[in-house]
């Protein structure tokens, strides 16, 4: 038994059996961010009885997750209490057992190491603070990690699929309105729900029941199924209303496939959509639509879909196009190219829907005045006055516009969508700047500014004699001029949760630090220090893979770029000789940090396009033959043990190995970053790269945005990438264009 007073997770052992010498089961609770996972280590039935904050008692049947009964309580803040007990069936005595009532207090019992990646205990310095990691790499997750409930459940009578959702402005195929992918005012208030598809056909039955679970009462919501699309692009064969069970649960059943004129069969394509009508009076608009999903009868889980024919009927997308596994977004039909990186994962779990939109709200909040970046949304007054005092930008979205890649600003303009890392040649902090150059300050004199003063342009020749030009930025500084620095532009955000979920063993297996196979590629894992536990982790995020988890990356950006402290990094970025820069605090609570991290982790990945196109197929072959895929590894598989159900056991196509590679002097800076030298960079993932121009309004690639197109990005490759670069440069123009067409399909 772990004692609550020690700060370790509570695991309570129940009383012995009647004989007094055999334990019946173990049970208890494990914290997971703003949730708590209650469990009983049995596979027979188990019930939980609990009282939250001394309110009324609730009783629920628990669900089987990874061989044990689990029930998750979400949305917990530090200090909240839950009194709980269990009733479970003990197969050894063929009897039911009751456990004693126990009190759990959230925020005082972090999960036990090593599987945790996001506890709230401990305040070591940031990962780049000069403290090297020690010991072997500790996995983030393993078979002891507390798991959120699976989104697909199989019973004797049905396959049950659950998917979280948000309201939409218009229908998915209405490209004339361009109003499906964007977010409406007040999207975070009373406007999420989850859909439960109970497929009895999969088990020999004849109907499918769809239940709608809401966070706010709906008034006669609609249920539409089996796309028709003959008279309008939003027409369905089955178009009825849900039956109200209570204010938060509505149901409808369908047993006839009118598209085919027969009963429903396994393998049928059942597209479905919800019509939302919030009970009035309600602040803002009351009538909405929902996400359009495709459910394949008998298979379980919704699938990303493409469209076909004159009516754009939905068909399952080929799995080669599932860049993010089941998180992959369906083919866009609403003509909103700038919104493709803003979407929920296609398989979003019910537990994630409301935290996702609340996390997005924080992402769009100005930490100076609390305002939201989009009109029609109230300010978050609780976050006013948290900005700075030194900072780069006032909000996350100020740099991460549309969650896409940043573009270099005009010459002699302050770099406010870059991180300018600074330090000393030995990796220590700059005495007067710390580890970041922060060009803005809420009062007083800023640390200094970095600007692109101009570009050095060089020219070269392809193997066929045609010419190209490359450019390199020149920087100027005001106030403090650092000796060692690295300017890094805003990267895109999609797919980060999936990269966190890839097992460490899979990445380490790709290492070849001594180039033992002689192919010129010697990638190595970046070992980084966990800022909370002090353990050695595998670096995954940032241009040099200097952070291990989404939560750490988010907390570091809040701290260094916005000047907002958290329990992960409670001290602001300060140099040892810097004046007026000291102290510790926790300005953003763990519950808020968890929401923001969940939002970033569960952004849906856009699908690959034109996978069967002959030019794309040829370009992929050329990409592989040129040696690009030795670093840009096409396919990885995520762990079965990530806490978020959406991310578990997914086959993904990110085109990265997450390793550090020496890319030569042309791309090198003079600043070490942890174990990474100035010439080493993490292989950036390529998924979504073909959507850059539509999302960002232009193109800029590589760590400092110097490459104006994909060809320039390839031509800058040196070091371990030199051979692949030369192979590309020596292709004829037809082959080069085919390879670039393949990249634009990702």
Phi and psi in degrees as a GROMACS rama.xvg file:
@    title "Ramachandran Plot"
@    xaxis  label "Phi"
@    yaxis  label "Psi"
@TYPE xy
-91.187  133.057  UNK-2
-79.2106  134.767  UNK-3
-58.8403  -35.6931  UNK-4
-67.7158  -20.695  UNK-5
-77.8845  -12.5707  UNK-6
85.9097  4.4144  UNK-7
-91.08  164.144  UNK-8
-64.6701  142.338  UNK-9
-82.6165  126.841  UNK-10
-129.407  107.442  UNK-11
-96.9938  131.523  UNK-12
-92.525  132.215  UNK-13
-75.2411  172.82  UNK-14
-63.5022  157.373  UNK-15
-70.7707  165.38  UNK-16
-68.2678  177.367  UNK-17
-58.2513  -29.316  UNK-18
-74.9959  -18.3298  UNK-19
82.6527  3.93588  UNK-20
-125.079  4.31173  UNK-21
-132.817  129.555  UNK-22
-76.346  138.364  UNK-23
-78.3544  -46.2435  UNK-24
-168.159  164.332  UNK-25
-108.22  150.108  UNK-26
-152.201  165.902  UNK-27
159.907  -150.741  UNK-28
-146.592  142.102  UNK-29
-126.927  123.093  UNK-30
-67.1571  150.398  UNK-31
-148.217  87.6346  UNK-32
64.9234  -121.364  UNK-33
-93.9768  14.3211  UNK-34
-118.5  166.454  UNK-35
-135.727  128.401  UNK-36
-102.669  112.957  UNK-37
-92.73  140.385  UNK-38
-145.449  154.083  UNK-39
-133.043  125.235  UNK-40
-79.6677  62.2892  UNK-41
-136.612  162.459  UNK-42
-110.595  -5.08309  UNK-43
-78.8776  -178.205  UNK-44
-68.5287  153.471  UNK-45
-151.22  142.835  UNK-46
-116.25  146.549  UNK-47
-111.474  139.319  UNK-48
-120.476  125.851  UNK-49
-148.991  156.345  UNK-50
-127.279  118.532  UNK-51
-97.6009  122.202  UNK-52
52.5154  41.7689  UNK-53
63.1388  22.866  UNK-54
-92.3072  -160.286  UNK-55
-68.9587  153.726  UNK-56
-76.4758  138.991  UNK-57
-118.298  146.754  UNK-58
-134.594  127.734  UNK-59
-139.829  145.784  UNK-60
-76.2857  129.673  UNK-61
-81.4371  163.746  UNK-62
-113.818  152.826  UNK-63
-82.2173  121.994  UNK-64
-132.874  118.22  UNK-65
50.4261  47.7362  UNK-66
80.0843  17.0669  UNK-67
-152.005  161.004  UNK-68
-78.2535  133.478  UNK-69
-138.311  151.371  UNK-70
-146.704  130.54  UNK-71
-109.081  128.54  UNK-72
-101.723  124.47  UNK-73
-109.238  171.277  UNK-74
67.5917  32.981  UNK-75
-88.4368  142.939  UNK-76
-109.168  156.739  UNK-77
-57.596  134.237  UNK-78
96.2629  -15.0826  UNK-79
-67.1014  145.745  UNK-80
-113.859  146.455  UNK-81
-133.935  117.226  UNK-82
-91.2349  129.013  UNK-83
-143.242  155.65  UNK-84
-149.243  165.317  UNK-85
-124.306  149.209  UNK-86
-120.577  126.351  UNK-87
-142.671  159.149  UNK-88
-90.9363  122.763  UNK-89
-98.3446  108.987  UNK-90
-68.5582  -22.9336  UNK-91
-69.4478  -26.0777  UNK-92
-119.893  2.44033  UNK-93
53.1469  46.8252  UNK-94
-146.522  159.992  UNK-95
-90.7806  145.91  UNK-96
-127.597  144.738  UNK-97
-110.916  137.998  UNK-98
-94.6971  164.043  UNK-99
-71.7783  152.588  UNK-100
-70.6019  137.846  UNK-101
-134.392  145.143  UNK-102
-101.505  133.094  UNK-103
-115.648  132.245  UNK-104
-114.505  118.75  UNK-105
-72.5543  142.663  UNK-106
91.5882  -4.57577  UNK-107
-112.465  0.020466  UNK-108
-134.593  77.8763  UNK-109
-68.8452  155.195  UNK-110
-60.3581  151.689  UNK-111
-75.1866  146.193  UNK-112
-72.6137  156.363  UNK-113
-97.2121  -7.54845  UNK-114
-71.2345  -17.3074  UNK-115
-70.4985  142.312  UNK-116
-123.016  3.10431  UNK-117
-150.178  39.7709  UNK-118
-71.7522  166.78  UNK-119
-106.031  11.0758  UNK-120
-101.011  149.936  UNK-121
85.9266  144.083  UNK-122
-138.872  52.2139  UNK-123
-63.9725  167.335  UNK-124
-68.881  165.012  UNK-125
-56.4069  163.688  UNK-126
-63.0763  -23.8429  UNK-127
-102.071  22.4927  UNK-128
-87.7902  14.6239  UNK-129
90.624  -0.0384902  UNK-130
-92.4623  110.581  UNK-131
-72.6799  151.191  UNK-132
-71.0277  153.482  UNK-133
-131.085  148.536  UNK-134
84.4269  174.301  UNK-135
-71.1926  160.869  UNK-136
-64.7262  129.063  UNK-137
-99.7455  124.336  UNK-138
-61.3923  147.176  UNK-139
-69.6104  -37.7613  UNK-140
-137.918  146.362  UNK-141
-151.874  -165.951  UNK-142
-72.4447  0.908484  UNK-143
-102.445  -2.37072  UNK-144
-67.5669  134.277  UNK-145
-69.3422  127.729  UNK-146
-108.801  137.722  UNK-147
-72.8496  156.033  UNK-148
-58.1767  141.883  UNK-149
-63.4793  152.979  UNK-150
-88.6009  -13.2627  UNK-151
-124.537  129.047  UNK-152
-128.521  134.319  UNK-153
-109.369  126.406  UNK-154
-119.295  179.619  UNK-155
-67.1883  -25.4055  UNK-156
-112.004  -9.09407  UNK-157
-164.197  158.613  UNK-158
-100.969  126.508  UNK-159
-112.225  124.229  UNK-160
-114.544  133.858  UNK-161
-125.168  132.744  UNK-162
-140.909  130.849  UNK-163
-81.7555  151.357  UNK-164
-151.433  167.682  UNK-165
-131.771  167.007  UNK-166
-77.3936  155.438  UNK-167
-125.594  159.538  UNK-168
-78.7633  -45.6196  UNK-169
-137.325  -177.488  UNK-170
-76.4314  159.773  UNK-171
-63.1534  -35.9227  UNK-172
-94.4373  3.98371  UNK-173
-83.9337  75.431  UNK-174
-68.4654  -15.6019  UNK-175
-71.6171  -22.1078  UNK-176
-96.5667  -25.2267  UNK-177
50.8041  50.5861  UNK-178
-142.28  45.2761  UNK-179
-114.76  -44.116  UNK-180
-84.4425  -17.6303  UNK-181
-77.5453  174.849  UNK-182
-110.241  131.425  UNK-183
-84.767  158.143  UNK-184
-54.1107  143.319  UNK-185
64.9959  27.0089  UNK-186
-59.7245  -19.3128  UNK-187
-94.8109  -0.706249  UNK-188
-111.977  111.665  UNK-189
60.1428  22.4762  UNK-190
-127.112  31.3382  UNK-191
-123.674  159.214  UNK-192
-158.417  175.259  UNK-193
-135.244  149.812  UNK-194
-105.916  132.522  UNK-195
-117.164  115.191  UNK-196
-102.351  112.188  UNK-197
-101.992  102.552  UNK-198
-96.9708  95.6231  UNK-199
-81.5961  -20.2385  UNK-200
-61.1472  -35.0224  UNK-201
-60.0882  -23.2378  UNK-202
-114.094  23.4038  UNK-203
94.7493  0.496255  UNK-204
-83.1692  -168.823  UNK-205
-128.831  11.0675  UNK-206
-142.802  162.171  UNK-207
-125.492  125.212  UNK-208
-103.726  133.337  UNK-209
-115.793  120.256  UNK-210
-105.552  139.566  UNK-211
-113.811  117.481  UNK-212
-107.045  126.56  UNK-213
-119.793  162.895  UNK-214
-99.0268  -4.12812  UNK-215
-148.542  147.784  UNK-216
-61.7794  133.277  UNK-217
-102.696  153.716  UNK-218
-113.719  102.033  UNK-219
53.6539  58.2321  UNK-220
-66.805  152.835  UNK-221
-93.672  151.055  UNK-222
-127.27  122.283  UNK-223
-121.525  138.989  UNK-224
-147.278  153.984  UNK-225
63.3608  95.2805  UNK-226
-63.0474  137.822  UNK-227
-114.909  -58.2843  UNK-228
63.9559  24.3581  UNK-229
-85.8454  -41.4688  UNK-230
-98.1577  -34.3094  UNK-231
-137.399  165.724  UNK-232
-81.6206  9.22716  UNK-233
-130.642  31.6937  UNK-234
-102.378  135.583  UNK-235
-124.485  152.12  UNK-236
-68.7158  -48.2397  UNK-237
-95.3744  113.36  UNK-238
-137.716  93.2307  UNK-239
-134.002  -169.117  UNK-240
-115.31  146.253  UNK-241
-68.863  148.775  UNK-242
-91.2742  130.222  UNK-243
-75.3605  125.207  UNK-244
-92.9358  -48.6836  UNK-245
-154.036  -173.624  UNK-246
-62.1101  -17.0967  UNK-247
-124.155  9.95279  UNK-248
-144.331  130.2  UNK-249
-137.457  149.989  UNK-250
-141.577  153.26  UNK-251
-156.456  146.248  UNK-252
-125.648  151.544  UNK-253
-138.202  134.52  UNK-254
-129.374  13.5392  UNK-255
-138.009  129.022  UNK-256
-93.5674  91.0027  UNK-257
-68.1691  -20.8814  UNK-258
-62.154  -36.0587  UNK-259
-106.977  -7.09371  UNK-260
69.6666  40.7721  UNK-261
-160.252  179.227  UNK-262
-66.9276  162.409  UNK-263
-74.4873  138.063  UNK-264
-124.352  158.626  UNK-265
-59.6633  133.911  UNK-266
98.3374  -10.3333  UNK-267
-65.2442  148.707  UNK-268
-94.5367  108.143  UNK-269
-111.396  97.1223  UNK-270
-80.0254  141.262  UNK-271
-141.758  156.774  UNK-272
-155.801  149.755  UNK-273
-113.527  138.428  UNK-274
-99.3703  124.618  UNK-275
-105.611  130.706  UNK-276
-133.951  103.249  UNK-277
-68.3343  140.369  UNK-278
-64.7234  129.135  UNK-279
-92.2276  153.628  UNK-280
-78.9325  145.19  UNK-281
-145.266  145.869  UNK-282
-65.453  130.265  UNK-283
81.8669  -164.724  UNK-284
-66.8168  150.29  UNK-285
-112.791  -18.1744  UNK-286
-112.993  131.455  UNK-287
-146.278  175.447  UNK-288
-112.87  -173.45  UNK-289
-132.387  -178.641  UNK-290
-68.0037  144.192  UNK-291
-92.5989  127.439  UNK-292
-120.222  152.864  UNK-293
-114.755  122.724  UNK-294
-113.409  126.906  UNK-295
-94.0575  112.501  UNK-296
-57.9617  131.337  UNK-297
91.0677  -9.85753  UNK-298
-101.471  -31.3824  UNK-299
81.3876  137.628  UNK-300
83.3005  142.511  UNK-301
-81.332  153.639  UNK-302
-123.631  148.671  UNK-303
-64.6811  140.041  UNK-304
-122.912  153.747  UNK-305
-108.927  178.994  UNK-306
-125.812  157.245  UNK-307
-145.918  153.745  UNK-308
77.253  178.905  UNK-309
-63.6669  -34.2614  UNK-310
-89.518  0.373241  UNK-311
56.6984  52.1713  UNK-312
-67.1642  147.357  UNK-313
-81.1631  135.997  UNK-314
-135.468  150.612  UNK-315
-60.4369  135.442  UNK-316
-71.9463  137.835  UNK-317
-60.1438  141.143  UNK-318
-62.6071  -21.744  UNK-319
-61.4882  -20.6716  UNK-320
-93.236  -5.39786  UNK-321
-78.0145  76.2362  UNK-322
-57.225  -40.6294  UNK-323
-107.363  32.7389  UNK-324
60.0264  -138.876  UNK-325
-77.3337  -5.79896  UNK-326
-75.8916  -10.8576  UNK-327
-60.2265  137.292  UNK-328
-78.7679  148.038  UNK-329
-67.8834  162.623  UNK-330
-57.9902  129.309  UNK-331
-72.509  133.801  UNK-332
-124.941  1.15371  UNK-333
-103.642  5.50019  UNK-334
60.0849  51.3323  UNK-335
-128.2  69.1481  UNK-336
-63.026  -22.5574  UNK-337
-80.083  -8.41609  UNK-338
-106.627  12.6614  UNK-339
-73.7645  -15.391  UNK-340
-103.223  13.2468  UNK-341
-103.163  -0.947015  UNK-342
-92.0439  153.832  UNK-343
-63.976  148.237  UNK-344
-53.0817  139.821  UNK-345
-60.4775  -28.8089  UNK-346
-104.771  31.859  UNK-347
-54.3922  132.936  UNK-348
-75.9123  150.328  UNK-349
-53.2015  -38.8018  UNK-350
-66.0965  -16.8276  UNK-351
-96.8711  -15.434  UNK-352
-61.853  -54.9325  UNK-353
-70.0388  -44.3562  UNK-354
-58.3867  -33.3655  UNK-355
-60.6293  -50.7164  UNK-356
-70.8746  -32.2968  UNK-357
-70.2758  -34.6225  UNK-358
-65.7353  -39.1833  UNK-359
-61.9257  -38.5466  UNK-360
-59.9719  -42.2643  UNK-361
-64.1963  -39.7295  UNK-362
-58.3363  -32.6922  UNK-363
-98.4988  9.9138  UNK-364
-94.5248  133.893  UNK-365
-80.9749  119.803  UNK-366
-80.8235  3.95571  UNK-367
-89.0417  -61.7151  UNK-368
-105.848  -0.837665  UNK-369
81.1506  1.29696  UNK-370
-71.6307  155.332  UNK-371
-93.3696  145.799  UNK-372
-72.9524  -16.1618  UNK-373
-110.876  140.442  UNK-374
-66.3188  154.915  UNK-375
87.5342  4.55385  UNK-376
-116.876  131.997  UNK-377
-68.7508  155.475  UNK-378
-69.2247  152.425  UNK-379
-93.2664  89.8078  UNK-380
-61.3662  -26.423  UNK-381
-68.9557  -13.7616  UNK-382
-108.218  7.59197  UNK-383
-68.7732  143.276  UNK-384
77.3773  10.8702  UNK-385
-93.2605  -8.72865  UNK-386
-67.4405  137.623  UNK-387
73.3124  -151.374  UNK-388
-71.4163  -33.1961  UNK-389
-98.3775  140.605  UNK-390
-160.189  167.983  UNK-391
-99.8549  -47.3254  UNK-392
-143.979  155.652  UNK-393
-83.7393  -10.8573  UNK-394
-149.764  164.581  UNK-395
-63.8575  -45.8559  UNK-396
-70.5232  -16.2527  UNK-397
-62.7384  -32.0814  UNK-398
-95.1886  -44.8592  UNK-399
-89.8486  63.3047  UNK-400
-64.7531  123.934  UNK-401
57.2551  18.4024  UNK-402
62.5123  20.5773  UNK-403
-105.933  -175.074  UNK-404
-67.7996  145.419  UNK-405
-79.3822  161.83  UNK-406
-117.234  141.025  UNK-407
-60.7228  139.404  UNK-408
-77.0064  176.182  UNK-409
-61.4432  153.834  UNK-410
-55.4146  144.168  UNK-411
62.2945  31.4478  UNK-412
-113.482  137.859  UNK-413
-57.0352  134.158  UNK-414
-78.7186  99.816  UNK-415
-113.127  1.67772  UNK-416
-118.533  23.7434  UNK-417
-119.08  153.76  UNK-418
-100.893  122.322  UNK-419
-104.173  97.7029  UNK-420
-76.3454  141.685  UNK-421
-134.152  168.797  UNK-422
164.743  -163.773  UNK-423
-108.706  167.336  UNK-424
-64.2814  -20.3492  UNK-425
-93.1997  4.53545  UNK-426
93.4988  -5.84557  UNK-427
-75.7377  165.785  UNK-428
-68.3084  149.265  UNK-429
-65.4032  131.018  UNK-430
-56.5072  -32.6649  UNK-431
-110.886  -2.83356  UNK-432
-125.786  -20.2955  UNK-433
82.1099  -135.094  UNK-434
-108.2  -3.19209  UNK-435
-137.551  144.366  UNK-436
-91.2148  116.186  UNK-437
-109.638  110.334  UNK-438
-83.2397  -3.1831  UNK-439
-126.294  156.257  UNK-440
-148.088  142.661  UNK-441
-68.1605  -28.2909  UNK-442
-157.595  151.44  UNK-443
84.9712  -166.78  UNK-444
-90.5322  126.812  UNK-445
-64.9253  163.406  UNK-446
-61.0264  -36.7931  UNK-447
151.377  172.586  UNK-448
-125.626  150.441  UNK-449
-115.961  139.725  UNK-450
-139.083  151.351  UNK-451
-84.4552  113.374  UNK-452
-86.2013  -16.7705  UNK-453
169.256  -174.763  UNK-454
-130.173  134.933  UNK-455
-90.7956  120.347  UNK-456
-107.533  131.429  UNK-457
-124.712  157.006  UNK-458
-121.688  158.171  UNK-459
-150.457  179.844  UNK-460
-131.383  132.045  UNK-461
-70.2823  167.74  UNK-462
-61.6617  -25.8066  UNK-463
-90.1259  6.17064  UNK-464
95.8553  -13.8146  UNK-465
-72.9447  154.723  UNK-466
-107.06  157.77  UNK-467
-141.197  162.303  UNK-468
-125.289  141.559  UNK-469
-121.678  151.955  UNK-470
-130.609  150.022  UNK-471
-129.769  133.854  UNK-472
-74.7705  145.583  UNK-473
-109.943  134.942  UNK-474
-111.761  147.139  UNK-475
-128.355  153.226  UNK-476
-129.549  150.681  UNK-477
-115.477  158.423  UNK-478
63.6686  -86.1007  UNK-479
-107.112  125.912  UNK-480
-104.661  110.263  UNK-481
-73.3852  148.4  UNK-482
-80.968  -38.7756  UNK-483
-120.284  123.947  UNK-484
-154.757  163.907  UNK-485
-147.8  115.144  UNK-486
-92.266  126.395  UNK-487
-132.869  125.904  UNK-488
-83.8727  161.817  UNK-489
-61.0844  126.618  UNK-490
-90.5424  167.746  UNK-491
-73.8265  160.646  UNK-492
-109.298  -15.2195  UNK-493
-67.6937  148.597  UNK-494
83.1929  4.60207  UNK-495
-66.2474  -37.056  UNK-496
-63.169  -37.8697  UNK-497
-65.4128  -40.237  UNK-498
-65.7398  -35.6289  UNK-499
-63.7332  -30.6592  UNK-500
-82.9493  -9.24794  UNK-501
-68.7049  128.627  UNK-502
-61.0974  143.275  UNK-503
-55.7293  -37.7008  UNK-504
-61.5666  -34.039  UNK-505
-68.863  -36.3839  UNK-506
-74.1791  -44.1342  UNK-507
-63.0411  -31.6499  UNK-508
-64.0546  -20.5508  UNK-509
-87.8994  -9.20151  UNK-510
-64.4631  148.252  UNK-511
-153.869  64.3843  UNK-512
-60.9515  -25.0197  UNK-513
-104.395  10.6064  UNK-514
49.1652  53.1845  UNK-515
-65.9292  -22.7099  UNK-516
-93.3756  -0.632242  UNK-517
69.2402  22.8811  UNK-518
-93.8735  5.26899  UNK-519
84.0602  -0.610438  UNK-520
-109.368  124.794  UNK-521
-134.069  50.4472  UNK-522
-60.7796  148.312  UNK-523
-140.757  150.283  UNK-524
-73.4539  142.21  UNK-525
-91.8927  113.74  UNK-526
-86.9707  123.485  UNK-527
-124.798  160.867  UNK-528
-92.334  127.343  UNK-529
-65.0016  121.385  UNK-530
-69.3907  -9.97489  UNK-531
-108.578  -42.9163  UNK-532
-98.0306  -17.5439  UNK-533
80.2682  -1.55514  UNK-534
-74.7423  161.275  UNK-535
-84.9674  125.822  UNK-536
-120.797  167.885  UNK-537
-87.9577  121.28  UNK-538
-71.2607  138.667  UNK-539
-132.318  -30.8716  UNK-540
-116.017  156.156  UNK-541
91.3001  162.712  UNK-542
-63.0955  -21.2627  UNK-543
-122.015  25.6561  UNK-544
51.8163  48.1071  UNK-545
-94.0857  -2.59389  UNK-546
-129.512  155.061  UNK-547
-100.716  -25.9154  UNK-548
-133.427  160.323  UNK-549
-61.0925  -42.1737  UNK-550
-62.2098  -43.0541  UNK-551
-65.3766  -40.5162  UNK-552
-63.5095  -42.9917  UNK-553
-64.5264  -45.6938  UNK-554
-64.3268  -37.1144  UNK-555
-67.5348  -41.0464  UNK-556
-65.3413  -41.7433  UNK-557
-57.0156  -43.9941  UNK-558
-69.885  -54.2446  UNK-559
-82.9807  -31.0947  UNK-560
-97.4342  -29.3221  UNK-561
-115.741  -18.6887  UNK-562
80.0775  29.1672  UNK-563
-109.217  124.646  UNK-564
-89.4598  154.154  UNK-565
-138.561  177.397  UNK-566
-67.3112  -22.2567  UNK-567
-73.5133  -47.7835  UNK-568
-128.178  84.8424  UNK-569
-80.0551  -11.4214  UNK-570
-107.043  136.548  UNK-571
-71.2977  161.91  UNK-572
-72.6557  111.541  UNK-573
-137.365  142.273  UNK-574
-82.1259  155.033  UNK-575
-62.2547  -23.5473  UNK-576
-107.71  10.2554  UNK-577
-80.015  134.554  UNK-578
-91.0775  147.108  UNK-579
65.2592  32.6026  UNK-580
-141.998  91.4859  UNK-581
-161.96  177.691  UNK-582
94.926  164.071  UNK-583
-128.975  154.767  UNK-584
-166.129  171.771  UNK-585
-130.871  92.2448  UNK-586
-81.6205  -34.3816  UNK-587
-107.522  118.398  UNK-588
-64.8146  158.509  UNK-589
-60.4253  -36.3414  UNK-590
-62.8105  -38.9979  UNK-591
-71.0622  -41.1196  UNK-592
-62.0194  -38.4637  UNK-593
-64.4926  -41.1417  UNK-594
-64.0998  -45.0416  UNK-595
-64.28  -40.9141  UNK-596
-65.884  -40.3135  UNK-597
-64.0747  -40.4475  UNK-598
-58.2526  -49.3813  UNK-599
-64.5917  -41.2602  UNK-600
-67.342  -27.9871  UNK-601
-112.769  21.2797  UNK-602
-66.2924  132.174  UNK-603
-69.4772  146.573  UNK-604
-93.97  128.51  UNK-605
-62.6674  149.275  UNK-606
-75.8291  156.079  UNK-607
-66.1515  153.019  UNK-608
-120.752  151.991  UNK-609
55.3538  42.3784  UNK-610
-66.8412  -22.2287  UNK-611
-98.3675  -0.645604  UNK-612
-65.1848  136.317  UNK-613
-62.8709  -39.88  UNK-614
-67.8911  -39.8107  UNK-615
-63.4414  -44.8673  UNK-616
-61.3591  -43.1334  UNK-617
-65.368  -40.6721  UNK-618
-62.0532  -36.8772  UNK-619
-64.7193  -41.0803  UNK-620
-61.8245  -43.8759  UNK-621
-64.2599  -39.6615  UNK-622
-57.6275  -45.6523  UNK-623
-69.1647  -44.4123  UNK-624
-66.8295  -29.3919  UNK-625
-73.4248  -13.5921  UNK-626
97.4002  4.69601  UNK-627
-63.5497  -36.3725  UNK-628
-73.0432  -6.40009  UNK-629
-68.1998  -29.1449  UNK-630
-105.714  -45.6581  UNK-631
-82.6328  72.3683  UNK-632
-66.7875  126.91  UNK-633
-68.239  -48.0809  UNK-634
-123.123  133.86  UNK-635
-134.677  162.82  UNK-636
-124.795  133.02  UNK-637
-82.9269  163.605  UNK-638
-71.0235  154.623  UNK-639
-82.4965  0.709712  UNK-640
-117.478  11.6936  UNK-641
-69.7046  142.161  UNK-642
-59.0244  -37.7793  UNK-643
-79.9878  122.953  UNK-644
-60.262  -33.5753  UNK-645
-60.8272  -27.0346  UNK-646
-99.1494  -7.71217  UNK-647
-79.3022  138.73  UNK-648
52.9664  46.6528  UNK-649
-105.302  135.634  UNK-650
-86.4159  116.709  UNK-651
-119.911  160.395  UNK-652
-129.38  72.5498  UNK-653
-88.7372  -17.2386  UNK-654
60.2297  55.7843  UNK-655
-155.41  154.924  UNK-656
-109.236  -2.27537  UNK-657
61.7173  16.5846  UNK-658
-98.8277  161.064  UNK-659
-84.4162  137.553  UNK-660
-134.481  141.558  UNK-661
-75.2767  113.943  UNK-662
-101.783  12.4619  UNK-663
89.8923  171.41  UNK-664
-69.7417  -25.9648  UNK-665
-63.8135  -30.6937  UNK-666
-103.987  -0.873773  UNK-667
-76.8304  148.673  UNK-668
-114.439  -174.805  UNK-669
-111.627  25.1379  UNK-670
-118.999  117.046  UNK-671
-70.1996  150.295  UNK-672
-135.931  96.7535  UNK-673
63.0075  -126.351  UNK-674
-85.4367  -7.72493  UNK-675
-82.9001  133.507  UNK-676
-80.1895  174.205  UNK-677
-62.5157  -25.2285  UNK-678
-92.5386  -7.9673  UNK-679
-95.0423  136.571  UNK-680
-138.171  146.292  UNK-681
-70.1544  140.888  UNK-682
-63.4803  114.723  UNK-683
-74.0093  141.359  UNK-684
-66.1087  149.844  UNK-685
-105.909  -8.58836  UNK-686
-58.7223  137.296  UNK-687
80.1135  -0.721795  UNK-688
-65.2897  -29.9355  UNK-689
-72.318  -8.79601  UNK-690
-98.8999  4.1159  UNK-691
-56.3094  -49.6816  UNK-692
-61.5141  -40.5893  UNK-693
-68.3229  -38.8393  UNK-694
-75.9649  -47.9207  UNK-695
-93.5882  -12.2102  UNK-696
80.0653  12.9167  UNK-697
173.949  -178.293  UNK-698
-124.64  138.251  UNK-699
-157.78  127.899  UNK-700
-129.569  170.193  UNK-701
73.8286  172.736  UNK-702
-65.1217  -25.2055  UNK-703
-115.759  11.3722  UNK-704
72.6302  17.3053  UNK-705
-70.4572  -30.2083  UNK-706
-82.7472  123.186  UNK-707
-87.0429  -9.03002  UNK-708
-158.031  174.287  UNK-709
-69.0862  -33.3467  UNK-710
-62.1453  -44.884  UNK-711
-61.9252  -38.641  UNK-712
-59.4967  -41.9125  UNK-713
-67.4165  -42.0593  UNK-714
-68.6431  -17.0603  UNK-715
-81.5321  -11.2483  UNK-716
-64.2166  129.228  UNK-717
-132.968  -166.462  UNK-718
54.8712  -122.71  UNK-719
-66.8403  -19.664  UNK-720
-94.4732  2.31453  UNK-721
-63.4135  -43.1264  UNK-722
-64.1082  -43.3803  UNK-723
-64.7266  -39.323  UNK-724
-61.0163  -44.9529  UNK-725
-64.9565  -38.5332  UNK-726
-62.4534  -40.0304  UNK-727
-65.8951  -46.4103  UNK-728
-63.7727  -28.0489  UNK-729
-88.2418  -3.25365  UNK-730
-71.6512  156.774  UNK-731
-74.6758  167.673  UNK-732
-62.6727  -33.2554  UNK-733
-64.5838  -44.0529  UNK-734
-69.6324  -40.7509  UNK-735
-59.6492  -43.8471  UNK-736
-66.0679  -34.5723  UNK-737
-65.561  -42.71  UNK-738
-63.225  -42.324  UNK-739
-67.1019  -34.7268  UNK-740
-64.0659  -39.0059  UNK-741
-60.2049  -47.1278  UNK-742
-60.6691  -38.9525  UNK-743
-71.7703  -12.0124  UNK-744
-83.3997  -11.4754  UNK-745
